[in-house]
Amino acid sequence: MSQLNIAYTDGACKGNGKQGVSAGGWGVYLHYFNGDERHLWGGEPDTTNNRMELMAAITALEATPAQIPLQLWTDSGYVKDGITQWIGGWKLRGWKKADGKPVLNQDLWQRLDQLTQNRIIDWQWIKGHAGHAGNEMADQLANKGVDGFGDETLPNPIVHNDENFMINTPKPKHPYAYNTIQNPDYDGDTSRTNTDFWPILPKPDNRDAPERQLIMDTETTGFNEAGGDRIVEVGIVELVGRKFTGNILHVYINPEKHMDDEVIQVHGISNEFVSDKPKFAEVAQQIYEFMAGSEVIAHNATFDMRFLNMEFNRAGLSNFANSVKVTDTLALAKQMYPGQKNSLDALVKRLGVGQKDRTFHGALLDSEILAEVYLAMTGGQIAMAIDDDDTGGSNTRSTGSVFYDLSQYAGLLTPSESDIEADALWRAKVLS
């Protein structure tokens, strides 16, 4: 099953907007994909029920990691319809309704709108007070928020939290066990020692799903795996049915050898950073299980597959090459755009997708970029929802291109002198 957090939200209000006598509360019942739960509630004086419903939704988004899809259940048609139907028109009209009147609660709507950007959110309405356990729990929490005020008027909202989960994400009990959550304290800096990073190694829950694809990249200590070069980073993004599932695999590797400055200038991963990271053999089983049986998509796949085969062989997993189907987007690009530059950077510019900061060539970053490039090359549809229908909803965009069957290119993996030369020239340019 894909990663999916679930939130139930509710608002409550006594007096509903009557100055000096109203008190409101909001409640959020969170169920994280790993089984953990979190209860949040709070309240305000002199408020309305609609503001409390909005505050509940805002809190749910603030309390869940943006990289993991969220399904949010609310019994407020005002919130559900507002965020899924009305808000686009409001923004076009300068936060005015169709009748020209200002949108009420504009401050909260703008806050909610900002939190929804670049996230996968499945908004659902549920009938209130109908016996649904999640909604009933959110209602109880919202009433706690109200009860925290009684007849008092306090100047600032009060937020209570009876769980510690995800305030500081706990490090996995076993150093390199299956894990799906990154330490929020990790700042992404690989130029120095950083103990706040630990591997993201999910279980292959979607292995048997049809049309499962893994967009993959590696970073290495050099070009020659036969001469002793090793992998230092593996990044994988999972698609099922051409849709992002939210599952990623990301691990830095201690290569057990010193990296020269010339290599570090390319990927930005220092010797100090990887000094306390796992050796490939320590995470090989998890990586193998996640990848086996899937279509693996990489740019210049020959390079990555050579290194992965070498590493898995060293770890005693010698049948990796036969366990996956490989698609090389470089071979595909050469077929589609003959005589043109077909580096990943060139494809990003040509297709107008995946335009992210790429100062260094990180494996996960490049995998995320390649996923967008691949989808654009093979049909133009970039689906950002796990449970979307085929009607072309708001989370999908299409260029109208036709779909390309890539199976015919899967065998075009033999390294060529021109590919190696082009890669060497690019790296020389970067280092200059």
Contacts in CASP RR format, 6 or more apart in sequence:
PFRMAT RR
TARGET T0000
AUTHOR 0000-0000-0000
METHOD contacts of the structure
MODEL  1
MSQLNIAYTDGACKGNGKQGVSAGGWGVYLHYFNGDERHLWGGEPDTTNN
RMELMAAITALEATPAQIPLQLWTDSGYVKDGITQWIGGWKLRGWKKADG
KPVLNQDLWQRLDQLTQNRIIDWQWIKGHAGHAGNEMADQLANKGVDGFG
DETLPNPIVHNDENFMINTPKPKHPYAYNTIQNPDYDGDTSRTNTDFWPI
LPKPDNRDAPERQLIMDTETTGFNEAGGDRIVEVGIVELVGRKFTGNILH
VYINPEKHMDDEVIQVHGISNEFVSDKPKFAEVAQQIYEFMAGSEVIAHN
ATFDMRFLNMEFNRAGLSNFANSVKVTDTLALAKQMYPGQKNSLDALVKR
LGVGQKDRTFHGALLDSEILAEVYLAMTGGQIAMAIDDDDTGGSNTRSTG
SVFYDLSQYAGLLTPSESDIEADALWRAKVLS
1 33 0 8 1.000
1 205 0 8 1.000
1 206 0 8 1.000
2 69 0 8 1.000
2 205 0 8 1.000
2 206 0 8 1.000
2 240 0 8 1.000
2 245 0 8 1.000
2 246 0 8 1.000
2 247 0 8 1.000
2 386 0 8 1.000
3 33 0 8 1.000
3 68 0 8 1.000
3 69 0 8 1.000
3 180 0 8 1.000
3 202 0 8 1.000
3 245 0 8 1.000
3 246 0 8 1.000
3 247 0 8 1.000
4 33 0 8 1.000
4 68 0 8 1.000
4 69 0 8 1.000
4 70 0 8 1.000
4 71 0 8 1.000
4 386 0 8 1.000
5 30 0 8 1.000
5 31 0 8 1.000
5 32 0 8 1.000
5 33 0 8 1.000
5 64 0 8 1.000
5 65 0 8 1.000
5 68 0 8 1.000
5 69 0 8 1.000
5 70 0 8 1.000
5 71 0 8 1.000
6 30 0 8 1.000
6 31 0 8 1.000
6 70 0 8 1.000
6 71 0 8 1.000
6 72 0 8 1.000
6 73 0 8 1.000
7 28 0 8 1.000
7 29 0 8 1.000
7 30 0 8 1.000
7 31 0 8 1.000
7 60 0 8 1.000
7 64 0 8 1.000
7 70 0 8 1.000
7 71 0 8 1.000
7 72 0 8 1.000
7 73 0 8 1.000
8 28 0 8 1.000
8 29 0 8 1.000
8 30 0 8 1.000
8 31 0 8 1.000
8 73 0 8 1.000
8 74 0 8 1.000
8 126 0 8 1.000
8 134 0 8 1.000
8 135 0 8 1.000
8 137 0 8 1.000
8 138 0 8 1.000
9 26 0 8 1.000
9 27 0 8 1.000
9 28 0 8 1.000
9 29 0 8 1.000
9 53 0 8 1.000
9 56 0 8 1.000
9 57 0 8 1.000
9 59 0 8 1.000
9 60 0 8 1.000
9 72 0 8 1.000
9 73 0 8 1.000
9 74 0 8 1.000
9 76 0 8 1.000
9 79 0 8 1.000
9 138 0 8 1.000
10 26 0 8 1.000
10 27 0 8 1.000
10 53 0 8 1.000
10 56 0 8 1.000
10 74 0 8 1.000
10 75 0 8 1.000
10 76 0 8 1.000
10 128 0 8 1.000
10 135 0 8 1.000
10 138 0 8 1.000
10 139 0 8 1.000
10 141 0 8 1.000
10 142 0 8 1.000
11 24 0 8 1.000
11 25 0 8 1.000
11 26 0 8 1.000
11 27 0 8 1.000
11 49 0 8 1.000
11 52 0 8 1.000
11 53 0 8 1.000
11 55 0 8 1.000
11 56 0 8 1.000
11 76 0 8 1.000
11 138 0 8 1.000
11 139 0 8 1.000
11 142 0 8 1.000
12 24 0 8 1.000
12 25 0 8 1.000
12 26 0 8 1.000
12 49 0 8 1.000
12 52 0 8 1.000
12 139 0 8 1.000
12 142 0 8 1.000
12 143 0 8 1.000
12 145 0 8 1.000
12 146 0 8 1.000
13 22 0 8 1.000
13 23 0 8 1.000
13 24 0 8 1.000
13 25 0 8 1.000
13 47 0 8 1.000
13 48 0 8 1.000
13 49 0 8 1.000
13 52 0 8 1.000
13 146 0 8 1.000
14 21 0 8 1.000
14 22 0 8 1.000
14 23 0 8 1.000
14 24 0 8 1.000
14 146 0 8 1.000
14 150 0 8 1.000
15 21 0 8 1.000
15 22 0 8 1.000
15 23 0 8 1.000
16 22 0 8 1.000
16 48 0 8 1.000
16 49 0 8 1.000
17 46 0 8 1.000
17 47 0 8 1.000
17 48 0 8 1.000
19 46 0 8 1.000
20 45 0 8 1.000
20 46 0 8 1.000
20 153 0 8 1.000
21 151 0 8 1.000
22 45 0 8 1.000
22 46 0 8 1.000
22 47 0 8 1.000
22 48 0 8 1.000
23 43 0 8 1.000
23 44 0 8 1.000
23 45 0 8 1.000
23 47 0 8 1.000
23 146 0 8 1.000
23 148 0 8 1.000
23 149 0 8 1.000
23 150 0 8 1.000
23 151 0 8 1.000
23 152 0 8 1.000
23 153 0 8 1.000
24 43 0 8 1.000
24 44 0 8 1.000
24 45 0 8 1.000
24 47 0 8 1.000
24 49 0 8 1.000
24 52 0 8 1.000
24 145 0 8 1.000
24 146 0 8 1.000
24 149 0 8 1.000
25 41 0 8 1.000
25 42 0 8 1.000
25 43 0 8 1.000
25 44 0 8 1.000
25 47 0 8 1.000
25 52 0 8 1.000
25 55 0 8 1.000
25 142 0 8 1.000
25 143 0 8 1.000
25 144 0 8 1.000
25 145 0 8 1.000
25 146 0 8 1.000
25 149 0 8 1.000
26 41 0 8 1.000
26 42 0 8 1.000
26 43 0 8 1.000
26 52 0 8 1.000
26 53 0 8 1.000
26 55 0 8 1.000
26 56 0 8 1.000
26 59 0 8 1.000
26 141 0 8 1.000
26 142 0 8 1.000
26 145 0 8 1.000
27 40 0 8 1.000
27 41 0 8 1.000
27 42 0 8 1.000
27 56 0 8 1.000
27 59 0 8 1.000
27 138 0 8 1.000
27 139 0 8 1.000
27 141 0 8 1.000
27 142 0 8 1.000
27 144 0 8 1.000
27 145 0 8 1.000
28 38 0 8 1.000
28 39 0 8 1.000
28 40 0 8 1.000
28 41 0 8 1.000
28 56 0 8 1.000
28 59 0 8 1.000
28 60 0 8 1.000
28 63 0 8 1.000
28 138 0 8 1.000
28 141 0 8 1.000
29 37 0 8 1.000
29 38 0 8 1.000
29 39 0 8 1.000
29 134 0 8 1.000
29 137 0 8 1.000
29 138 0 8 1.000
29 141 0 8 1.000
30 37 0 8 1.000
30 38 0 8 1.000
30 39 0 8 1.000
30 40 0 8 1.000
30 60 0 8 1.000
30 63 0 8 1.000
30 64 0 8 1.000
31 37 0 8 1.000
32 38 0 8 1.000
32 64 0 8 1.000
32 165 0 8 1.000
32 166 0 8 1.000
33 68 0 8 1.000
33 180 0 8 1.000
34 180 0 8 1.000
34 181 0 8 1.000
36 163 0 8 1.000
36 165 0 8 1.000
36 166 0 8 1.000
37 163 0 8 1.000
37 165 0 8 1.000
38 63 0 8 1.000
38 161 0 8 1.000
38 163 0 8 1.000
38 165 0 8 1.000
38 166 0 8 1.000
39 137 0 8 1.000
39 141 0 8 1.000
39 161 0 8 1.000
39 162 0 8 1.000
39 163 0 8 1.000
40 59 0 8 1.000
40 60 0 8 1.000
40 63 0 8 1.000
40 141 0 8 1.000
40 159 0 8 1.000
40 160 0 8 1.000
40 161 0 8 1.000
41 141 0 8 1.000
41 142 0 8 1.000
41 144 0 8 1.000
41 145 0 8 1.000
41 159 0 8 1.000
41 160 0 8 1.000
42 55 0 8 1.000
42 144 0 8 1.000
42 145 0 8 1.000
42 148 0 8 1.000
42 157 0 8 1.000
42 158 0 8 1.000
42 159 0 8 1.000
42 160 0 8 1.000
43 52 0 8 1.000
43 55 0 8 1.000
43 145 0 8 1.000
43 146 0 8 1.000
43 148 0 8 1.000
43 149 0 8 1.000
43 157 0 8 1.000
43 158 0 8 1.000
43 159 0 8 1.000
44 51 0 8 1.000
44 52 0 8 1.000
44 55 0 8 1.000
44 149 0 8 1.000
44 157 0 8 1.000
45 149 0 8 1.000
45 152 0 8 1.000
45 153 0 8 1.000
45 154 0 8 1.000
46 153 0 8 1.000
48 105 0 8 1.000
50 76 0 8 1.000
50 78 0 8 1.000
50 79 0 8 1.000
50 104 0 8 1.000
50 105 0 8 1.000
51 105 0 8 1.000
51 108 0 8 1.000
52 142 0 8 1.000
53 74 0 8 1.000
53 76 0 8 1.000
53 78 0 8 1.000
53 79 0 8 1.000
54 79 0 8 1.000
54 105 0 8 1.000
54 108 0 8 1.000
54 109 0 8 1.000
54 112 0 8 1.000
55 108 0 8 1.000
56 74 0 8 1.000
56 138 0 8 1.000
56 142 0 8 1.000
57 72 0 8 1.000
57 74 0 8 1.000
57 79 0 8 1.000
57 83 0 8 1.000
57 112 0 8 1.000
58 108 0 8 1.000
58 111 0 8 1.000
58 112 0 8 1.000
58 115 0 8 1.000
59 159 0 8 1.000
60 70 0 8 1.000
60 72 0 8 1.000
61 70 0 8 1.000
61 72 0 8 1.000
61 112 0 8 1.000
61 115 0 8 1.000
61 116 0 8 1.000
61 119 0 8 1.000
61 121 0 8 1.000
62 115 0 8 1.000
63 166 0 8 1.000
64 70 0 8 1.000
64 166 0 8 1.000
65 166 0 8 1.000
65 181 0 8 1.000
65 184 0 8 1.000
66 118 0 8 1.000
66 119 0 8 1.000
67 246 0 8 1.000
67 248 0 8 1.000
68 246 0 8 1.000
69 119 0 8 1.000
69 120 0 8 1.000
69 121 0 8 1.000
69 122 0 8 1.000
69 246 0 8 1.000
69 385 0 8 1.000
69 386 0 8 1.000
70 119 0 8 1.000
70 120 0 8 1.000
70 121 0 8 1.000
70 122 0 8 1.000
71 121 0 8 1.000
71 122 0 8 1.000
71 124 0 8 1.000
72 121 0 8 1.000
72 122 0 8 1.000
72 123 0 8 1.000
72 124 0 8 1.000
73 124 0 8 1.000
73 125 0 8 1.000
73 126 0 8 1.000
73 134 0 8 1.000
73 135 0 8 1.000
74 80 0 8 1.000
74 123 0 8 1.000
74 124 0 8 1.000
74 125 0 8 1.000
74 126 0 8 1.000
75 125 0 8 1.000
75 126 0 8 1.000
75 127 0 8 1.000
75 128 0 8 1.000
75 129 0 8 1.000
75 135 0 8 1.000
76 125 0 8 1.000
77 125 0 8 1.000
80 123 0 8 1.000
80 124 0 8 1.000
80 125 0 8 1.000
82 109 0 8 1.000
83 112 0 8 1.000
83 113 0 8 1.000
83 116 0 8 1.000
83 123 0 8 1.000
84 123 0 8 1.000
84 394 0 8 1.000
87 109 0 8 1.000
87 113 0 8 1.000
89 98 0 8 1.000
90 96 0 8 1.000
90 97 0 8 1.000
90 103 0 8 1.000
90 109 0 8 1.000
91 113 0 8 1.000
93 100 0 8 1.000
95 102 0 8 1.000
95 103 0 8 1.000
95 106 0 8 1.000
95 109 0 8 1.000
95 110 0 8 1.000
96 102 0 8 1.000
96 103 0 8 1.000
97 103 0 8 1.000
103 109 0 8 1.000
120 244 0 8 1.000
120 246 0 8 1.000
120 384 0 8 1.000
120 385 0 8 1.000
120 386 0 8 1.000
120 395 0 8 1.000
122 385 0 8 1.000
122 386 0 8 1.000
122 387 0 8 1.000
126 132 0 8 1.000
126 135 0 8 1.000
127 135 0 8 1.000
128 135 0 8 1.000
128 139 0 8 1.000
129 135 0 8 1.000
129 136 0 8 1.000
129 139 0 8 1.000
144 160 0 8 1.000
145 158 0 8 1.000
145 160 0 8 1.000
148 158 0 8 1.000
161 167 0 8 1.000
168 184 0 8 1.000
168 185 0 8 1.000
169 181 0 8 1.000
169 182 0 8 1.000
169 183 0 8 1.000
169 184 0 8 1.000
171 183 0 8 1.000
171 198 0 8 1.000
172 178 0 8 1.000
172 179 0 8 1.000
172 198 0 8 1.000
175 198 0 8 1.000
175 278 0 8 1.000
175 282 0 8 1.000
176 199 0 8 1.000
176 201 0 8 1.000
176 278 0 8 1.000
176 282 0 8 1.000
176 283 0 8 1.000
176 286 0 8 1.000
177 201 0 8 1.000
178 201 0 8 1.000
178 202 0 8 1.000
178 203 0 8 1.000
178 286 0 8 1.000
179 198 0 8 1.000
179 199 0 8 1.000
179 200 0 8 1.000
179 201 0 8 1.000
179 202 0 8 1.000
180 200 0 8 1.000
180 202 0 8 1.000
180 247 0 8 1.000
181 200 0 8 1.000
182 197 0 8 1.000
182 198 0 8 1.000
182 200 0 8 1.000
182 250 0 8 1.000
183 196 0 8 1.000
183 197 0 8 1.000
183 198 0 8 1.000
185 196 0 8 1.000
186 194 0 8 1.000
186 196 0 8 1.000
186 197 0 8 1.000
187 194 0 8 1.000
187 196 0 8 1.000
188 194 0 8 1.000
188 197 0 8 1.000
190 252 0 8 1.000
190 268 0 8 1.000
190 269 0 8 1.000
190 270 0 8 1.000
190 273 0 8 1.000
190 360 0 8 1.000
191 268 0 8 1.000
191 270 0 8 1.000
191 273 0 8 1.000
192 270 0 8 1.000
192 272 0 8 1.000
192 273 0 8 1.000
193 272 0 8 1.000
193 273 0 8 1.000
193 275 0 8 1.000
193 276 0 8 1.000
194 273 0 8 1.000
195 276 0 8 1.000
197 252 0 8 1.000
197 277 0 8 1.000
199 250 0 8 1.000
199 251 0 8 1.000
199 252 0 8 1.000
199 278 0 8 1.000
199 283 0 8 1.000
200 248 0 8 1.000
200 249 0 8 1.000
200 250 0 8 1.000
200 251 0 8 1.000
201 249 0 8 1.000
201 251 0 8 1.000
201 283 0 8 1.000
201 286 0 8 1.000
201 287 0 8 1.000
201 290 0 8 1.000
202 247 0 8 1.000
202 248 0 8 1.000
202 249 0 8 1.000
202 290 0 8 1.000
203 289 0 8 1.000
203 290 0 8 1.000
204 289 0 8 1.000
204 290 0 8 1.000
204 292 0 8 1.000
205 247 0 8 1.000
206 212 0 8 1.000
206 238 0 8 1.000
206 240 0 8 1.000
206 245 0 8 1.000
206 247 0 8 1.000
207 292 0 8 1.000
207 293 0 8 1.000
207 294 0 8 1.000
209 240 0 8 1.000
209 241 0 8 1.000
210 240 0 8 1.000
210 241 0 8 1.000
211 239 0 8 1.000
211 240 0 8 1.000
211 241 0 8 1.000
211 242 0 8 1.000
212 238 0 8 1.000
212 239 0 8 1.000
212 240 0 8 1.000
212 241 0 8 1.000
212 294 0 8 1.000
212 295 0 8 1.000
213 238 0 8 1.000
213 239 0 8 1.000
213 240 0 8 1.000
213 241 0 8 1.000
213 242 0 8 1.000
213 294 0 8 1.000
213 295 0 8 1.000
213 296 0 8 1.000
213 297 0 8 1.000
214 236 0 8 1.000
214 237 0 8 1.000
214 238 0 8 1.000
214 239 0 8 1.000
214 290 0 8 1.000
214 291 0 8 1.000
214 294 0 8 1.000
214 295 0 8 1.000
214 296 0 8 1.000
214 297 0 8 1.000
215 236 0 8 1.000
215 237 0 8 1.000
215 238 0 8 1.000
215 239 0 8 1.000
215 297 0 8 1.000
215 298 0 8 1.000
215 367 0 8 1.000
215 368 0 8 1.000
215 370 0 8 1.000
215 371 0 8 1.000
215 374 0 8 1.000
216 234 0 8 1.000
216 235 0 8 1.000
216 236 0 8 1.000
216 237 0 8 1.000
216 291 0 8 1.000
216 296 0 8 1.000
216 297 0 8 1.000
216 298 0 8 1.000
216 304 0 8 1.000
216 367 0 8 1.000
217 234 0 8 1.000
217 235 0 8 1.000
217 298 0 8 1.000
217 299 0 8 1.000
217 304 0 8 1.000
217 362 0 8 1.000
217 363 0 8 1.000
217 364 0 8 1.000
217 366 0 8 1.000
217 367 0 8 1.000
217 370 0 8 1.000
218 231 0 8 1.000
218 233 0 8 1.000
218 234 0 8 1.000
218 235 0 8 1.000
218 303 0 8 1.000
218 304 0 8 1.000
218 307 0 8 1.000
218 308 0 8 1.000
218 363 0 8 1.000
219 231 0 8 1.000
219 232 0 8 1.000
219 233 0 8 1.000
219 267 0 8 1.000
219 269 0 8 1.000
219 361 0 8 1.000
219 362 0 8 1.000
219 363 0 8 1.000
220 229 0 8 1.000
220 230 0 8 1.000
220 231 0 8 1.000
220 232 0 8 1.000
220 255 0 8 1.000
220 307 0 8 1.000
221 228 0 8 1.000
221 229 0 8 1.000
221 230 0 8 1.000
221 232 0 8 1.000
221 255 0 8 1.000
221 257 0 8 1.000
221 259 0 8 1.000
221 263 0 8 1.000
222 229 0 8 1.000
222 263 0 8 1.000
223 229 0 8 1.000
223 303 0 8 1.000
223 420 0 8 1.000
223 423 0 8 1.000
223 424 0 8 1.000
225 306 0 8 1.000
225 307 0 8 1.000
225 310 0 8 1.000
226 310 0 8 1.000
228 257 0 8 1.000
229 255 0 8 1.000
229 307 0 8 1.000
230 253 0 8 1.000
230 255 0 8 1.000
230 256 0 8 1.000
230 257 0 8 1.000
230 280 0 8 1.000
230 307 0 8 1.000
230 311 0 8 1.000
231 253 0 8 1.000
231 255 0 8 1.000
231 280 0 8 1.000
231 307 0 8 1.000
231 308 0 8 1.000
231 311 0 8 1.000
232 252 0 8 1.000
232 253 0 8 1.000
232 255 0 8 1.000
232 259 0 8 1.000
232 267 0 8 1.000
232 269 0 8 1.000
232 274 0 8 1.000
233 250 0 8 1.000
233 251 0 8 1.000
233 252 0 8 1.000
233 253 0 8 1.000
233 267 0 8 1.000
233 269 0 8 1.000
233 362 0 8 1.000
233 363 0 8 1.000
233 364 0 8 1.000
234 249 0 8 1.000
234 250 0 8 1.000
234 251 0 8 1.000
234 253 0 8 1.000
234 287 0 8 1.000
234 363 0 8 1.000
235 248 0 8 1.000
235 249 0 8 1.000
235 250 0 8 1.000
235 251 0 8 1.000
235 363 0 8 1.000
235 364 0 8 1.000
235 367 0 8 1.000
236 248 0 8 1.000
236 249 0 8 1.000
236 250 0 8 1.000
236 290 0 8 1.000
236 291 0 8 1.000
236 364 0 8 1.000
236 367 0 8 1.000
237 244 0 8 1.000
237 247 0 8 1.000
237 248 0 8 1.000
237 364 0 8 1.000
237 367 0 8 1.000
237 368 0 8 1.000
237 371 0 8 1.000
238 244 0 8 1.000
238 245 0 8 1.000
238 246 0 8 1.000
238 247 0 8 1.000
238 248 0 8 1.000
238 249 0 8 1.000
239 245 0 8 1.000
239 371 0 8 1.000
239 375 0 8 1.000
241 383 0 8 1.000
242 375 0 8 1.000
242 381 0 8 1.000
242 383 0 8 1.000
243 383 0 8 1.000
243 384 0 8 1.000
243 385 0 8 1.000
243 386 0 8 1.000
243 388 0 8 1.000
244 371 0 8 1.000
244 383 0 8 1.000
244 384 0 8 1.000
244 386 0 8 1.000
245 386 0 8 1.000
246 386 0 8 1.000
248 364 0 8 1.000
248 367 0 8 1.000
249 287 0 8 1.000
249 290 0 8 1.000
250 363 0 8 1.000
250 364 0 8 1.000
251 277 0 8 1.000
251 278 0 8 1.000
251 283 0 8 1.000
251 287 0 8 1.000
252 269 0 8 1.000
252 273 0 8 1.000
252 274 0 8 1.000
252 277 0 8 1.000
253 274 0 8 1.000
253 277 0 8 1.000
253 278 0 8 1.000
253 279 0 8 1.000
253 280 0 8 1.000
253 283 0 8 1.000
254 274 0 8 1.000
254 275 0 8 1.000
254 276 0 8 1.000
254 277 0 8 1.000
254 278 0 8 1.000
254 279 0 8 1.000
255 274 0 8 1.000
256 279 0 8 1.000
258 271 0 8 1.000
259 269 0 8 1.000
259 270 0 8 1.000
259 271 0 8 1.000
262 431 0 8 1.000
264 270 0 8 1.000
264 271 0 8 1.000
265 430 0 8 1.000
265 431 0 8 1.000
266 360 0 8 1.000
266 361 0 8 1.000
266 427 0 8 1.000
266 430 0 8 1.000
266 431 0 8 1.000
267 360 0 8 1.000
267 361 0 8 1.000
267 362 0 8 1.000
268 360 0 8 1.000
268 362 0 8 1.000
269 360 0 8 1.000
269 362 0 8 1.000
280 311 0 8 1.000
280 314 0 8 1.000
280 315 0 8 1.000
281 314 0 8 1.000
281 315 0 8 1.000
284 311 0 8 1.000
284 312 0 8 1.000
284 315 0 8 1.000
284 316 0 8 1.000
284 317 0 8 1.000
285 315 0 8 1.000
285 317 0 8 1.000
288 312 0 8 1.000
288 317 0 8 1.000
288 320 0 8 1.000
288 323 0 8 1.000
291 320 0 8 1.000
291 323 0 8 1.000
291 324 0 8 1.000
292 320 0 8 1.000
292 323 0 8 1.000
292 324 0 8 1.000
293 323 0 8 1.000
293 324 0 8 1.000
293 325 0 8 1.000
294 324 0 8 1.000
294 325 0 8 1.000
295 324 0 8 1.000
295 325 0 8 1.000
295 326 0 8 1.000
295 327 0 8 1.000
296 305 0 8 1.000
296 324 0 8 1.000
296 325 0 8 1.000
296 326 0 8 1.000
296 327 0 8 1.000
297 326 0 8 1.000
297 327 0 8 1.000
297 329 0 8 1.000
297 370 0 8 1.000
297 374 0 8 1.000
298 304 0 8 1.000
298 305 0 8 1.000
298 326 0 8 1.000
298 327 0 8 1.000
298 328 0 8 1.000
298 329 0 8 1.000
298 370 0 8 1.000
299 328 0 8 1.000
299 329 0 8 1.000
299 330 0 8 1.000
299 344 0 8 1.000
299 366 0 8 1.000
299 370 0 8 1.000
299 373 0 8 1.000
300 328 0 8 1.000
300 330 0 8 1.000
300 419 0 8 1.000
300 423 0 8 1.000
301 326 0 8 1.000
301 327 0 8 1.000
301 328 0 8 1.000
301 329 0 8 1.000
301 330 0 8 1.000
301 331 0 8 1.000
301 413 0 8 1.000
302 328 0 8 1.000
302 413 0 8 1.000
302 414 0 8 1.000
302 415 0 8 1.000
302 419 0 8 1.000
303 415 0 8 1.000
303 423 0 8 1.000
305 321 0 8 1.000
305 326 0 8 1.000
305 413 0 8 1.000
306 415 0 8 1.000
308 320 0 8 1.000
309 320 0 8 1.000
309 321 0 8 1.000
312 318 0 8 1.000
312 320 0 8 1.000
313 320 0 8 1.000
325 410 0 8 1.000
326 410 0 8 1.000
326 411 0 8 1.000
326 413 0 8 1.000
327 406 0 8 1.000
327 407 0 8 1.000
327 409 0 8 1.000
327 410 0 8 1.000
328 409 0 8 1.000
328 410 0 8 1.000
328 411 0 8 1.000
328 412 0 8 1.000
328 413 0 8 1.000
329 347 0 8 1.000
329 370 0 8 1.000
329 373 0 8 1.000
329 374 0 8 1.000
329 377 0 8 1.000
330 342 0 8 1.000
330 419 0 8 1.000
331 409 0 8 1.000
331 411 0 8 1.000
331 412 0 8 1.000
331 413 0 8 1.000
332 377 0 8 1.000
332 378 0 8 1.000
332 404 0 8 1.000
332 406 0 8 1.000
332 409 0 8 1.000
333 342 0 8 1.000
333 347 0 8 1.000
333 377 0 8 1.000
334 342 0 8 1.000
335 409 0 8 1.000
336 377 0 8 1.000
336 404 0 8 1.000
337 350 0 8 1.000
340 346 0 8 1.000
340 350 0 8 1.000
343 422 0 8 1.000
343 426 0 8 1.000
344 366 0 8 1.000
344 369 0 8 1.000
344 370 0 8 1.000
344 373 0 8 1.000
345 358 0 8 1.000
347 373 0 8 1.000
347 377 0 8 1.000
348 354 0 8 1.000
348 355 0 8 1.000
348 369 0 8 1.000
348 373 0 8 1.000
351 373 0 8 1.000
351 376 0 8 1.000
351 377 0 8 1.000
352 376 0 8 1.000
353 372 0 8 1.000
353 373 0 8 1.000
353 375 0 8 1.000
353 376 0 8 1.000
353 382 0 8 1.000
354 368 0 8 1.000
354 369 0 8 1.000
354 372 0 8 1.000
354 373 0 8 1.000
356 365 0 8 1.000
356 368 0 8 1.000
356 369 0 8 1.000
358 365 0 8 1.000
358 366 0 8 1.000
358 369 0 8 1.000
372 382 0 8 1.000
375 381 0 8 1.000
375 382 0 8 1.000
375 383 0 8 1.000
376 382 0 8 1.000
376 399 0 8 1.000
376 401 0 8 1.000
377 404 0 8 1.000
378 403 0 8 1.000
378 404 0 8 1.000
378 406 0 8 1.000
379 398 0 8 1.000
379 399 0 8 1.000
379 400 0 8 1.000
379 401 0 8 1.000
379 402 0 8 1.000
379 403 0 8 1.000
379 404 0 8 1.000
380 397 0 8 1.000
380 398 0 8 1.000
380 399 0 8 1.000
380 400 0 8 1.000
380 401 0 8 1.000
381 396 0 8 1.000
381 397 0 8 1.000
381 398 0 8 1.000
382 396 0 8 1.000
382 397 0 8 1.000
383 395 0 8 1.000
383 396 0 8 1.000
384 395 0 8 1.000
384 396 0 8 1.000
385 395 0 8 1.000
385 396 0 8 1.000
388 395 0 8 1.000
388 396 0 8 1.000
392 398 0 8 1.000
END
